[in-house]
Amino acid sequence: MVERVTESGSSTEEVRSLELLYPSNVFSLSHVALPFPMSDALYGMHPGTDEDFGINLGAVAARGERGALIVSLDSLLRMSSNPFFPYLIERVEEVISSAPSSAALTP
């Protein structure tokens, strides 16, 4: 996997190789998945043991009779955690650390 960035006002694309593998059992990410790590106790595909909500929505294996659930299977099939969450946090922290501090903006 690679990251491709074209900065605002530039026509040059920067390409950076990432040390990530796309999960073989995932065909796309949903917007719901973006803010949750894979270890999230409620939404993670591989929930951690630090919290227990009685159910884990990210690791539900919906098997059984049609119509038995009150939620649609479409809802349960949607990705609810982000396999690239550590990369996402790293990028957010880079942007925050490169932003000017509010003290520098005060006259």
MOLINQUI-V769841 format. One record per run of one state. SS is the DSSP state (H for helix, E for strand, L for the rest). FROM is the first residue (numbers start at 1). TO is the last residue. If there is no record, write none. Layout:
# MOLINQUI-V769841
ss=SS from=FROM to=TO
ss=SS from=FROM to=TO
This chain:
# MOLINQUI-V769841
ss=L from=1 to=1
ss=E from=2 to=6
ss=L from=7 to=12
ss=E from=13 to=17
ss=L from=18 to=36
ss=E from=37 to=37
ss=L from=38 to=56
ss=H from=57 to=59
ss=L from=60 to=72
ss=H from=73 to=77
ss=L from=78 to=81
ss=E from=82 to=82
ss=L from=83 to=84
ss=H from=85 to=98
ss=L from=99 to=101
ss=H from=102 to=105
ss=L from=106 to=107
